[in-house]
Each structure stands twice: as structure tokens, then as C-alpha cells.
Amino acid sequence: MKLTENSVRADVAELLHLLPDEVKDTDNLFEYGLDSIRLLSLLERWRDLGAEVSFVELAEEPTLERWLALLTPARVFPTVPPV
């Protein structure tokens, strides 16, 4: 499985007992009840899928918008083919 915007959103929503569309990109996930134990659980899951991100990076800016930029860099920095 590959990390995508939909999979990251679904993983977060599942842990918070929400529907994926209830988690907005700029909402602070700690305000939804995310805690350090749950964050570590997500981090382990995403590292198993190849993510190279630290706990500190995720905890510093606990929003889907920031996490998606860290976890799915192709979404933010698309590869441009050489001319």
C-alpha cells in the first residue's frame, strides 16, 4: 500500500473515531483528541509503508495539511520531466 492523501486522512479519522470527511486539512488534530500514543501508532504504520518522518515533525504541526506535505511530497512538489 502507498501513502496517499486519502489513506492518511482515513488513518487519522479511524484513530479519532471520525469519518474521513470530518477531519479538515487545517484543523489541529490534538484538539480532536489525538495524543502522543496515537501519534506514535500512526507514525509506526506510516513508517512501515516507507515514510521517512519523525515524531517531532508530526507533533510540531498537527494538521493534515502539514502531514500530507511531509508524507506525500509528490503532492506538493510534483516531478517535472526533463525537457
C-alpha positions in Angstrom: 0.0 0.0 0.0 1.1 3.5 -0.8 0.6 6.6 1.3 -1.9 8.9 -0.3 -4.0 11.8 0.8 -7.0 9.5 1.2 -5.1 6.8 3.1 -3.5 9.3 5.6 -6.9 11.0 6.2 -8.6 7.6 6.7 -5.9 6.5 9.1 -6.2 9.7 11.2 -10.0 9.6 11.1 -10.1 5.9 12.2 -8.0 6.6 15.3 -10.1 9.5 16.2 -13.4 7.6 15.6 -14.4 10.1 12.9 -15.4 9.9 9.3 -12.6 11.0 6.9 -14.5 14.0 5.7 -14.9 15.2 9.3 -11.2 15.9 9.5 -10.3 19.2 7.9 -6.9 20.0 6.4 -6.1 22.8 8.8 -7.7 21.6 12.0 -5.4 20.9 14.9 -5.6 17.2 15.4 -4.7 17.4 19.1 -8.0 19.3 19.6 -9.8 16.2 18.2 -8.2 14.1 20.9 -5.1 12.9 19.2 -2.4 12.2 21.8 1.2 11.1 21.7 0.4 7.4 21.9 -2.0 7.6 18.9 0.5 9.7 17.0 3.2 7.0 17.6 0.7 4.4 16.3 0.2 6.4 13.1 3.9 7.0 12.8 4.7 3.3 13.0 2.0 2.5 10.5 3.3 5.1 8.0 7.0 4.1 8.5 6.1 0.5 7.7 4.8 1.9 4.4 8.1 3.7 3.8 7.5 7.2 5.2 10.6 8.9 6.4 9.3 11.4 9.0 9.9 11.9 12.7 7.6 12.1 15.7 8.8 15.7 16.2 7.9 16.8 12.7 4.4 15.5 13.1 3.9 16.8 16.6 5.1 20.3 15.8 2.4 20.9 13.3 -0.5 18.5 13.9 -2.6 19.3 10.8 -3.4 17.1 7.9 -2.2 19.8 5.6 1.3 19.7 7.1 1.4 15.9 7.4 0.4 15.4 3.8 3.2 17.7 2.7 5.6 15.6 4.8 4.2 12.2 3.9 3.2 12.6 0.3 5.8 15.0 -1.1 4.8 14.4 -4.7 1.5 16.2 -3.9 3.4 19.3 -3.0 6.5 19.0 -5.2 5.5 17.2 -8.4 8.2 15.7 -10.5 8.7 17.7 -13.7 10.1 15.6 -16.6 13.3 16.9 -18.2 12.9 18.9 -21.3 
